[in-house]
Amino acid sequence: MSNRLEAILLASTRMRPGQGFQGGGGGGGWQGLLLLLQRNFLSGEPAQAAPSGNTMTGASLLRLRAGAAAAAAAAAAAPGLLGARSSRCCGGHRRRRWSSEPCAPQPSPVRIGCASGFWGDTAASVPQLLYGGKLDFLVFDYLSEITMSLLATAKARAPDLGYIPDFVLTAVAPYIKDIQRKGIRIVSNAGGMNPHACATALQQVVQKAGVDLKIAVVTGDDLMGELNNIKKAPPKGEDGKRFPENIHSMNAYLGARPISRALDLGADIVVTGRCVDSSLVLGPLIHSFGWNRDEFNLLASGSLAGHLIECGAQCTGGIFTDWHTVPGWHNIGFPIVECSSDGSFTVSKPPNTGGLLSFGTVAEQLVYEIGNPKEYLLPDVICDFSQVSLTEIPGIEGGAVKVQGAKGLPPSSFYKVNATYFDGFRATACCPVGGPRAIEKGRRTAESILKRTRVMFDRLGYEDYSAINLQMLGSEETYGPHAKQNIDGGPREAVIWLAVLHKQKEALEIFSREIAPAGTGMAPGFTGIVGGRPKVSPVLKPFFFLYPKKNIKVDIFMNGQQIETFEEDLSFTSDTAVSQDQLETQEELKDLPNGPHTYRLEDLAYTRSGDKGNSVNIGVIARHPLYYAYLKKTLTAQTVKDYFQHLFEKEKSGESLVTRYELPGVYGLNFVLKYSLGGGGTASLRSDPQTHKTAGKGFDSYEFSIYVCARRHTCTHTRQGTWTDAIGLPD
């Protein structure tokens, strides 16, 4: 709602039956409102503001929105009062859908803050955004493939579980009265596997607080009710994998339109199950600006806004390459996007908070968890982020970055579906070891535990372990051949990471019991087991496939009652493949000289890695545009494959494992490494199954030679954010 229209509607709260508006002049009732609309929206005169102290509750705001709709209807019935109809508004902006709408200026920007990037994020985010963010919407993103697996297991144990309880108890309940008082609307995927249970818990909070808020639920992502139909014509998964037999859960990634519709229907809080993370932001933007299904550039921009803030503090300095330059981790500011109706937006954070907003922090998040930047697939739009530009805005406390340049194409007529299937059990022992030769002692201890339990398995008729991952943390095994060589027996502190898979739960219960005896019967310095005896848990592996949108029924509920079935309009979809023009362009770089000076990649670029299933992406962004050509020449797909050879599954060695894409808008490269996470998610036995350390940050130490003209300190200066020096050619 624009500030001017809100002021008019606030003025309407002071009108008694049969009276005109105070200070408004003219007739009473809706005639007076129409005259006020005419004066403020056609003449450009400022609206009379409501008096101080006239506060708005969420319910009042909803009633006023209804009044605005009635005013618009009255205006349509009396066009002579508001002037002749026109195909364009007075500000030159195209009117949407209804030609009889009164002419209006461009809507005010919308401010959306994100208070959670995952299940377990800090509780410090809500008060800083609620009281310092000046928000219209507050969103919470909790879900990942791993989280959905955990929630599916929880719901299987108890039918009232399967959602994110932290959202209800920690994020909303303590602030529910202020949320209503400020008129901030909330959108979250905290429903997980059980959105109705989440909404029920929220309704109890609302009733206890004595506030009037409408809680909407969006359902339809859970496809387990369609399992038998799907099995009749089982879809192929990624890389042609067969549909699993023992399916545990199936959830489609829904889009932003159902969220937008729930807001249209008056929801103050919208709870969803699985949806694409960025839709939590795009939904409110569609609702606020009325973006149509075929305005793909706008939808791509709104999706990018969601993509940048969906992981919370990751775009405000969290896990930043230059972590040492980021102040105030204890109070790191959570992100806010201020979006305009033309799709442009800025990223900022609340005042008086820690963290950092810069080209580097936002660019790193831009490349997080993406594949082909020209074909970022979402339910509402296919996004092209390759030409996105980022501009730091000076003079704003805490920093701000303007983002523009996203393009869009029609989306597919299919939803992506994440299914999970049961594949045995797992257990992990994490045990510190101290003293001289800690690596050697820990490794021998772990190998002895495996040998002992295998003897027991054989005696009891159990099969061998399905998989084993033994790492000595502290030895740099994570870095493969790039690990630093240990000297003088290695570190005096290390940690055993021993993770195992087995088809039978009973076998792993034996394994779990045999960890502690190492404290008395094996190496000295075995100091304990982190978290106590290892827990045996089921392994739920992911299986991704596509499913027709037309076969999925999406329902919207309000305060427990179904009020609408959302219909996806497939006339705006296209299943034509997007052109893949991301081949490496090495020919133009062949004459670029190498030189005698060697620099770490960290000196020349920012890096960020992210996971998707069993693949990892590594984004590399040049610190200076002039470095980009050298990065493109040196960092080929083959170079990256060779560097990370130790991460790939050996049986996939003959396949094309690494693809490189380019993002010239931010002078960036994006590498996608397939089959590199040991199964990914809960199926991975690695200490870092999501690669936030082993890939992007491990790649920082990569070294290569470039030719630098005169100033050898160039790279040191660029790491401080000054782009005054430049790479040049020799004399």
Beta strands, then each sheet from edge to edge (+ up, - down):
strand 1: 110-114
strand 2: 137-140
strand 3: 185-188
strand 4: 215-219
strand 5: 247-252
strand 6: 269-272
strand 7: 336-339
strand 8: 345-348
strand 9: 376-377
strand 10: 382-384
strand 11: 389-392
strand 12: 401-404
strand 13: 407-409
strand 14: 414-434
strand 15: 467-473
strand 16: 493-502
strand 17: 537-548
strand 18: 554-558
strand 19: 561-566
strand 20: 597-600
strand 21: 605-612
strand 22: 615-622
strand 23: 658-663
strand 24: 668-673
strand 25: 703-706
sheet 1: 11+ 12- 8+ 7- 1+ 2+ 3+ 6+ 4+ 18- 19+
sheet 2: 5+ 14- 16+ 15-
sheet 3: 5+ 14- 17+
sheet 4: 9+ 10- 13+
sheet 5: 20+ 25-
sheet 6: 21+ 22- 24+ 23-
end
